């Protein structure tokens, strides 16, 4: 379970060295868009060296590989042999790329006695949006991540702070994730100087059902973590609901003047679970 994931370019030694101290719930080591084509091998080698020489690694390690039809994919996937990677971030995810990556991973896992590799699928093309319901059903998929920059470029539309242009895409990702009990992760907010815009973007995405958000700069993490965490008020409410439920011993009751039934109880349990995971209790 995440609130925040921070992208780190694989060819940035200083950020790699500090990856474990950033206040994100996971680190995305980026071998794709953040790395120039002439730097691909260097980035991969730096990330591999980091995995084997660093004692305190981040608690969740995600590797953003290059597309499955690229010249770099086989070497990217060999980093799984380090056994340090928790998830692969698959760019330009669609049903064809899912088929290809599944075959490649199955072969690599079988030959090297690796555990099943879980995927976070980057939904950043119209084709991916159209196929997101099927993508979300794949047993390897743990989360869907919306990629707004490539998507809005493809659609030839402007990305705005208000974000109306992303409403359909965000909703598709949220519902596909919820229907398959996986995580919906929101696209980064790219203006690292606009704190007010970041707060609005986080709150807007959360109101639509996004459960986490990616960051492109460490300065964004505090805001993301705060907005995607249960508030003290929510935690107190959830504790009260659970305590009352355990006391009355029945499925329908009143709490703070409102009727509580099974869906409300389940919501309270999820809030408590999140609070514990994020060390808020």
PAKOLMI-682823 format. One record per residue (C-alpha): x, y, z. Coordinates in steps of 0.02 Angstrom, whole numbers, padded with zeros to 5 digits. Layout:
! residues N
> X; Y; Z
> X; Y; Z
...
***
This chain:
! residues 281
> X; Y; Z
> 00000; 00000; 00000
> 00068; 00170; -00050
> 00028; 00354; -00033
> 00178; 00419; -00127
> 00306; 00357; -00252
> 00457; 00462; -00302
> 00536; 00451; -00474
> 00726; 00451; -00472
> 00824; 00454; -00636
> 00936; 00301; -00645
> 01082; 00406; -00705
> 01078; 00528; -00557
> 01207; 00464; -00430
> 01169; 00594; -00297
> 00984; 00553; -00292
> 01021; 00367; -00294
> 01133; 00383; -00142
> 00994; 00471; -00046
> 00850; 00361; -00104
> 00825; 00282; 00067
> 00802; 00448; 00158
> 00663; 00522; 00052
> 00493; 00520; 00138
> 00405; 00421; 00000
> 00325; 00251; 00022
> 00424; 00188; -00126
> 00556; 00238; -00252
> 00538; 00221; -00441
> 00711; 00198; -00517
> 00682; 00265; -00691
> 00775; 00189; -00839
> 00653; 00256; -00968
> 00594; 00435; -00998
> 00713; 00518; -00873
> 00866; 00443; -00957
> 00938; 00498; -01124
> 00960; 00358; -01250
> 01149; 00376; -01239
> 01141; 00354; -01049
> 01037; 00195; -01041
> 01180; 00075; -01005
> 01259; 00194; -00879
> 01093; 00216; -00787
> 01065; 00029; -00778
> 01241; 00000; -00712
> 01222; 00136; -00581
> 01058; 00064; -00519
> 01132; -00112; -00512
> 01283; -00049; -00415
> 01168; 00043; -00296
> 01068; -00117; -00262
> 01223; -00217; -00219
> 01321; -00087; -00121
> 01186; -00003; -00018
> 01144; -00075; 00152
> 00983; 00021; 00187
> 00873; 00012; 00033
> 00702; 00097; 00016
> 00557; -00007; 00082
> 00476; -00023; -00090
> 00585; -00028; -00246
> 00503; -00005; -00417
> 00602; -00017; -00578
> 00535; 00081; -00726
> 00595; -00017; -00876
> 00602; 00035; -01058
> 00459; -00019; -01174
> 00447; -00202; -01220
> 00488; -00165; -01402
> 00647; -00068; -01360
> 00827; -00125; -01377
> 00852; -00108; -01189
> 00715; -00218; -01118
> 00813; -00380; -01096
> 00956; -00295; -01004
> 00832; -00197; -00898
> 00746; -00356; -00841
> 00912; -00436; -00793
> 00912; -00319; -00643
> 00780; -00434; -00570
> 00924; -00555; -00537
> 00977; -00437; -00398
> 00821; -00493; -00304
> 00805; -00316; -00239
> 00658; -00260; -00347
> 00481; -00265; -00278
> 00387; -00208; -00435
> 00417; -00176; -00619
> 00338; -00017; -00687
> 00282; -00059; -00864
> 00275; 00094; -00979
> 00145; 00113; -01116
> 00045; -00032; -01046
> -00083; -00112; -01160
> -00138; -00291; -01188
> -00001; -00327; -01315
> 00139; -00261; -01203
> 00062; -00359; -01058
> 00071; -00519; -01161
> 00252; -00487; -01208
> 00312; -00439; -01033
> 00223; -00588; -00957
> 00313; -00708; -01075
> 00481; -00625; -01043
> 00459; -00626; -00855
> 00397; -00805; -00849
> 00552; -00864; -00944
> 00670; -00764; -00835
> 00586; -00822; -00674
> 00590; -01005; -00726
> 00772; -01003; -00779
> 00832; -00913; -00623
> 00712; -00977; -00490
> 00640; -00803; -00459
> 00478; -00762; -00372
> 00333; -00701; -00478
> 00365; -00521; -00528
> 00224; -00400; -00492
> 00184; -00256; -00609
> 00129; -00077; -00593
> 00056; -00033; -00762
> 00083; 00142; -00829
> -00076; 00191; -00922
> -00015; 00333; -01032
> -00092; 00305; -01204
> -00269; 00306; -01273
> -00249; 00120; -01311
> -00205; 00087; -01130
> -00356; 00184; -01070
> -00468; 00085; -01190
> -00396; -00080; -01126
> -00372; -00036; -00943
> -00512; -00149; -00881
> -00427; -00301; -00958
> -00254; -00246; -00903
> -00314; -00232; -00722
> -00372; -00414; -00723
> -00198; -00484; -00757
> -00133; -00583; -00606
> 00035; -00494; -00609
> -00041; -00321; -00593
> -00036; -00241; -00421
> -00073; -00061; -00470
> -00119; 00056; -00612
> -00026; 00220; -00633
> -00098; 00357; -00742
> 00028; 00447; -00852
> -00046; 00613; -00903
> 00098; 00690; -00998
> 00107; 00561; -01138
> -00082; 00545; -01140
> -00118; 00730; -01162
> 00019; 00741; -01293
> -00061; 00600; -01390
> -00233; 00681; -01378
> -00157; 00850; -01425
> -00237; 00937; -01277
> -00167; 01053; -01146
> -00138; 00990; -00972
> -00209; 01114; -00846
> -00202; 01139; -00659
> -00390; 01117; -00647
> -00373; 00948; -00732
> -00542; 00931; -00817
> -00454; 00854; -00966
> -00402; 00706; -00857
> -00572; 00669; -00781
> -00615; 00525; -00897
> -00442; 00446; -00890
> -00431; 00460; -00702
> -00604; 00386; -00681
> -00565; 00240; -00798
> -00408; 00198; -00700
> -00495; 00216; -00532
> -00642; 00104; -00577
> -00533; -00029; -00661
> -00422; -00035; -00507
> -00567; -00041; -00384
> -00656; -00178; -00482
> -00500; -00287; -00469
> -00448; -00237; -00293
> -00284; -00159; -00346
> -00212; 00014; -00316
> -00249; 00169; -00422
> -00100; 00289; -00424
> -00112; 00465; -00493
> 00001; 00552; -00618
> 00137; 00672; -00559
> 00105; 00857; -00544
> 00244; 00928; -00650
> 00260; 01108; -00586
> 00372; 01087; -00435
> 00359; 01274; -00394
> 00168; 01277; -00380
> 00126; 01217; -00204
> -00055; 01275; -00214
> -00077; 01185; -00379
> -00003; 01026; -00306
> -00122; 01031; -00158
> -00271; 01054; -00274
> -00214; 00916; -00392
> -00190; 00793; -00249
> -00360; 00833; -00171
> -00446; 00823; -00340
> -00368; 00654; -00381
> -00409; 00587; -00208
> -00591; 00643; -00224
> -00605; 00539; -00383
> -00538; 00384; -00297
> -00351; 00387; -00325
> -00262; 00308; -00177
> -00086; 00372; -00205
> 00015; 00493; -00311
> 00185; 00497; -00393
> 00311; 00638; -00367
> 00451; 00702; -00476
> 00536; 00801; -00337
> 00563; 00764; -00151
> 00486; 00932; -00106
> 00316; 00866; -00161
> 00314; 00717; -00044
> 00256; 00800; 00117
> 00100; 00869; 00033
> 00061; 00705; -00056
> 00082; 00602; 00102
> -00025; 00721; 00204
> -00170; 00725; 00080
> -00170; 00538; 00044
> -00159; 00491; 00228
> -00310; 00472; 00342
> -00332; 00629; 00448
> -00335; 00623; 00638
> -00521; 00661; 00629
> -00551; 00515; 00510
> -00448; 00397; 00619
> -00543; 00450; 00776
> -00709; 00422; 00685
> -00654; 00250; 00625
> -00598; 00199; 00799
> -00765; 00254; 00870
> -00862; 00156; 00739
> -00762; -00004; 00773
> -00775; 00015; 00961
> -00963; 00043; 00952
> -00984; -00104; 00834
> -00889; -00219; 00953
> -00992; -00155; 01100
> -01166; -00169; 01025
> -01129; -00330; 00934
> -01247; -00303; 00788
> -01232; -00252; 00607
> -01339; -00093; 00609
> -01324; 00044; 00741
> -01310; 00230; 00765
> -01146; 00324; 00788
> -01136; 00513; 00805
> -01317; 00525; 00751
> -01294; 00427; 00588
> -01342; 00250; 00542
> -01196; 00129; 00524
> -01207; -00033; 00428
> -01086; -00156; 00346
> -01012; -00039; 00211
> -00977; 00095; 00342
> -00896; -00032; 00458
> -00786; -00095; 00315
> -00736; 00084; 00276
> -00686; 00111; 00457
> -00582; -00049; 00457
> -00490; 00006; 00299
> -00452; 00175; 00377
> -00379; 00092; 00532
> -00276; -00025; 00423
> -00206; 00121; 00323
> -00167; 00218; 00482
> -00067; 00071; 00550
> 00028; 00044; 00387
> 00077; 00228; 00379
> 00125; 00233; 00564
> -00016; 00351; 00610
> -00073; 00241; 00754
***
